[in-house]
Amino acid sequence: MAKRKYTGWDRDAAGKRAGTERLIQLIIEWSDGAVWNNGSWGVRSKRGKSSPSVHGTGRAWDNSWRAGRYPGSGKYEDAVRIMDFLVEHADVLCIEAVFDYYPAPHGRGWKCDRNAWTVYRRKAFSGAPGGDWFHVEISNDHADDAAYYERVWAEITGGKPQPQAESKAESKAEPKNRPYPGKSLRKGSQGDDVKWVQAIVGTTVDGDFGNYTDRAVRRFQSRNRDARPVDGIVGKITWAALQKHA
C-alpha cells in the first residue's frame, strides 16, 4: 500500500455527497448494525478549534458503536475490526484518514500520507480517550460516485460474512441470568464474571477490570437509571440492570 497525499479540509460542500453517503450505508449494512452513522456532512469548525472541520467537505463521517438507546453493538472490538478492514482496503476505498477516539492516552489515528497508525501521546482531538466512535475521511476521487462504491465494495467483500459475527455469537452464548457473584466487581477484579460484564458494557473482554472497563461501566450506569449510582462499581443494582441487556 503506497503512501498518498492527505487532503484534509479543502472546501465546504453544498450538501451530502452521494459516494460518501453510499459508503457509510454499505459499512453499516456489512457490519450488521454493529456501528451506525453518528454524523456526516455539516459545515462547522472542529470541536474546540476555529479551523474548519473536514465534515464540511462532505468527505467525512463518524461511525459509533454506542449501544443502549442507540443501535450499535456496544463492543469496541467490533469497531476495531471495521477500522482494520477499512485500512486494509484504503487504496480502493480512497480512505485518507481513520481516527479512533477510544484508546488511552489520547486516541489514535491512521493517515494515508504515513500509511500507519499513530497512538497520540498528547491531545489531538476532543472526545478522546473513551469516545465510542471513530472518524473516517475519503478523498475527492469518488466522493460523488455512489456506483463506484457499490462496485468496489462488492469486489472486496466478495459476499463474505461481516467480521464481528463470531463475537456476536459468542456474546449470545453467555447465560442471560448469570447469578450475582456475591460481591461487587470493581477495578482490580478478575475472572469470568468480569468477562460477562465487559461483553455487555462494550469493552475488551479479557477478564481484567481495569480503567477501560471502569469507564464502560460508568457509561452504562449513566445511560440506565436502574443501574445507578454512576460509580464504576458493579454491585447488586448494576448487576440486575446488566442482566436486562445480556
Residue pairs with C-beta under 8 A, 6 or more apart in sequence:
1 90
1 91
1 115
2 91
2 115
3 112
3 113
3 114
3 115
4 91
4 96
4 112
4 113
4 115
4 139
5 112
5 113
6 96
6 97
6 111
6 112
6 113
7 59
7 96
7 137
7 139
7 140
8 54
8 137
9 51
9 52
9 53
9 54
9 56
9 57
10 57
10 140
11 57
12 43
12 52
12 56
12 57
13 41
13 56
13 57
13 58
13 59
15 41
15 58
16 40
16 41
16 58
17 41
17 58
17 59
17 143
17 144
18 144
18 145
18 146
19 138
19 142
19 143
19 144
19 145
19 146
19 148
19 149
20 40
20 41
20 58
20 59
20 60
20 61
20 138
20 143
21 40
21 146
22 146
22 149
22 150
23 93
23 138
23 149
23 153
24 37
24 40
24 61
24 63
25 37
26 149
26 150
26 153
27 35
27 63
27 82
27 86
28 35
28 36
28 37
28 63
30 153
30 157
30 162
31 78
31 82
31 162
31 164
32 162
32 164
32 165
32 168
33 71
33 72
33 73
34 65
34 72
34 73
34 75
34 78
34 79
34 82
34 162
34 164
34 168
35 63
35 64
35 65
35 72
35 73
35 78
35 79
35 82
36 63
36 64
36 66
36 70
36 71
36 72
37 61
37 62
37 63
38 61
38 62
38 63
38 64
38 66
38 133
39 55
39 61
39 62
40 55
40 58
40 60
40 61
40 62
41 55
41 56
41 58
42 53
42 55
42 56
43 52
43 53
43 55
43 56
44 52
44 53
44 55
44 56
45 51
45 52
45 53
46 52
46 53
46 125
47 53
47 125
47 126
47 127
48 126
53 60
54 60
54 97
54 137
55 61
57 143
58 143
59 96
59 137
59 138
59 139
59 140
59 143
60 135
60 136
60 137
60 138
61 135
61 136
62 133
62 134
62 135
62 136
63 79
63 82
63 133
63 134
63 136
64 70
64 72
64 132
64 133
65 72
65 73
65 74
65 75
65 76
65 78
65 79
65 132
65 133
65 202
66 72
66 74
66 132
66 133
67 73
67 74
67 75
67 202
67 245
68 74
68 220
68 223
68 224
68 245
69 223
72 132
73 164
73 168
73 202
74 200
74 201
74 202
75 164
75 167
75 171
75 199
75 202
75 203
76 102
76 132
76 202
76 203
76 204
77 164
77 167
77 204
77 205
78 163
78 164
78 167
79 100
79 102
79 132
79 134
80 100
81 163
81 164
82 134
82 163
82 164
83 98
83 100
83 110
83 134
85 163
86 93
86 95
86 98
86 136
87 95
87 98
87 110
87 117
89 95
89 156
90 96
90 110
90 112
92 152
92 155
92 156
93 138
93 149
93 152
93 153
93 156
94 138
94 139
94 141
94 142
94 143
95 112
95 136
95 137
95 138
96 111
96 112
96 137
96 138
96 139
97 109
97 110
97 111
97 112
97 135
97 136
97 137
98 109
98 110
98 134
98 135
98 136
98 137
99 107
99 108
99 109
99 110
99 124
99 125
99 134
99 135
100 107
100 108
100 109
100 134
101 107
101 125
101 127
101 128
101 129
101 130
101 131
101 132
101 133
101 134
101 135
102 128
102 129
102 130
102 131
102 132
102 134
103 119
103 128
103 129
104 129
104 130
104 211
104 212
105 119
105 120
105 121
105 129
106 120
106 121
106 122
106 123
106 124
106 128
106 129
107 119
107 120
107 124
107 125
107 127
107 128
107 129
107 131
108 117
108 118
108 119
108 120
109 117
109 118
109 120
109 124
110 116
110 117
110 118
111 118
120 128
125 135
127 133
130 215
130 219
132 202
132 219
142 148
142 149
170 199
171 199
171 200
174 196
174 199
174 246
175 246
176 243
176 246
177 243
177 246
178 193
178 196
178 243
178 246
180 236
180 239
180 240
181 193
184 233
184 234
184 235
184 236
185 193
185 194
185 197
185 209
185 233
185 234
186 209
186 214
186 232
186 233
186 234
187 209
187 210
187 211
187 213
187 214
187 232
188 209
189 209
190 207
190 208
190 209
191 207
192 207
194 207
194 208
194 209
194 213
195 205
195 206
195 207
196 242
196 246
197 209
197 213
197 217
197 234
197 242
198 204
198 205
198 206
198 207
198 213
198 216
199 205
200 220
200 242
200 245
200 246
201 213
201 216
201 217
201 219
201 220
201 242
202 216
203 212
203 213
203 215
203 216
204 212
214 232
215 232
217 232
217 233
217 234
217 238
218 230
218 231
218 232
220 227
220 238
220 241
220 242
220 245
221 227
221 228
221 229
221 230
221 231
221 232
221 238
221 241
222 228
222 230
224 241
224 245
226 237
226 240
226 241
226 244
227 237
227 238
227 241
227 242
228 237
234 242
